[in-house]
């Protein structure tokens, strides 16, 4: 029986594994909003992510996404109130920290606006 040689790049790749899939529904002043985190890995490497603060009372465009970061459409980008801008990707942990910092600042500003 003849042996089969593997062609370079012909190895079967495993699909990305979604390891984080969390939605937190907000109450109190931010009732009706939610926080969303989805993260897919290949091995230990983050290959896809979605972080979002969604509140249709605060933002009527972009499916209610007030603030978000993701890497769909083959680029890393930031969403804010319907605007989208490309960003540098410093790594998932640093990006998660940036999201949390921006979210806290956004909520602080909302609280000041509402007295």
C-alpha positions as CSV (number, residue, x, y, z in Angstrom):
1,X,0.0,0.0,0.0
2,X,1.4,3.4,-1.0
3,X,2.0,5.8,1.9
4,X,0.3,9.2,1.7
5,X,2.3,12.3,2.3
6,X,0.8,15.2,4.0
7,X,0.8,18.4,2.0
8,X,2.0,21.5,3.8
9,X,-0.9,23.3,5.4
10,X,-3.2,20.3,5.0
11,X,-3.3,19.5,8.7
12,X,-6.8,19.6,10.0
13,X,-7.2,22.7,12.2
14,X,-9.6,22.6,15.1
15,X,-12.3,25.2,15.1
16,X,-12.0,28.0,17.6
17,X,-13.5,27.1,21.0
18,X,-15.9,29.6,22.7
19,X,-14.7,29.6,26.3
20,X,-16.4,32.7,27.6
21,X,-20.1,33.5,26.8
22,X,-21.5,35.8,29.5
23,X,-24.3,38.3,29.6
24,X,-25.1,40.4,32.7
25,X,-28.4,42.2,32.8
26,X,-28.2,45.5,34.6
27,X,-30.6,46.8,37.2
28,X,-31.0,50.1,39.0
29,X,-30.1,53.3,37.1
30,X,-28.9,51.2,34.1
31,X,-32.0,48.9,34.0
32,X,-32.6,47.6,30.6
33,X,-28.9,47.5,29.7
34,X,-26.6,44.5,29.6
35,X,-22.9,43.7,29.5
36,X,-21.8,41.0,27.0
37,X,-18.5,39.2,26.8
38,X,-17.7,36.4,24.3
39,X,-14.2,35.0,23.7
40,X,-13.0,32.3,21.4
41,X,-9.6,30.6,21.7
42,X,-7.4,28.4,19.7
43,X,-5.2,26.7,22.3
44,X,-4.3,29.6,24.6
45,X,-4.6,32.3,22.0
46,X,-7.6,34.5,21.8
47,X,-8.7,34.5,18.1
48,X,-12.1,36.2,18.4
49,X,-13.8,38.4,21.0
50,X,-16.8,40.7,21.5
51,X,-17.2,43.0,24.5
52,X,-20.2,45.2,24.6
53,X,-22.3,47.5,26.8
54,X,-25.8,47.5,25.3
55,X,-28.5,49.8,26.3
56,X,-31.3,50.7,23.9
57,X,-32.5,53.6,26.1
58,X,-29.0,55.2,25.8
59,X,-28.2,54.4,22.2
60,X,-30.8,53.8,19.4
61,X,-28.3,52.8,16.7
62,X,-25.8,49.9,16.3
63,X,-28.3,47.5,17.9
64,X,-28.1,49.5,21.1
65,X,-24.4,49.1,21.5
66,X,-23.2,52.1,23.6
67,X,-19.6,50.9,23.9
68,X,-17.9,47.8,22.5
69,X,-14.8,46.2,21.2
70,X,-14.6,43.3,18.8
71,X,-12.5,41.9,15.9
72,X,-15.1,40.8,13.4
73,X,-14.7,41.8,9.8
74,X,-10.9,41.0,10.0
75,X,-9.9,44.0,12.1
76,X,-9.9,45.1,15.7
77,X,-12.3,48.0,16.3
78,X,-14.2,50.1,18.9
79,X,-17.8,51.0,18.8
80,X,-19.2,54.1,20.6
81,X,-22.7,55.3,20.1
82,X,-22.9,54.2,16.5
83,X,-19.4,55.3,15.5
84,X,-16.8,52.6,14.7
85,X,-13.0,53.2,14.6
86,X,-10.1,50.8,14.1
87,X,-7.8,50.2,17.1
88,X,-4.5,48.6,17.9
89,X,-4.9,45.2,19.7
90,X,-2.6,45.2,22.7
91,X,-3.8,41.7,23.8
92,X,-7.1,40.6,25.2
93,X,-6.3,41.3,28.9
94,X,-5.2,44.9,28.1
95,X,-8.3,45.4,25.9
96,X,-10.6,44.0,28.6
97,X,-9.1,46.5,31.1
98,X,-9.5,49.4,28.6
99,X,-13.2,48.4,28.1
100,X,-13.8,48.3,31.9
101,X,-12.1,51.7,32.4
102,X,-14.0,53.3,29.6
103,X,-17.2,51.8,30.9
104,X,-16.7,53.2,34.4
105,X,-15.9,56.6,33.0
106,X,-19.0,56.5,30.8
107,X,-21.2,55.6,33.8
108,X,-19.6,58.3,35.9
109,X,-20.5,60.8,33.2
110,X,-24.0,59.5,32.9
111,X,-24.5,59.8,36.6
112,X,-23.3,63.4,36.5
113,X,-25.7,64.2,33.7
114,X,-28.6,62.7,35.6
115,X,-27.8,64.4,38.8
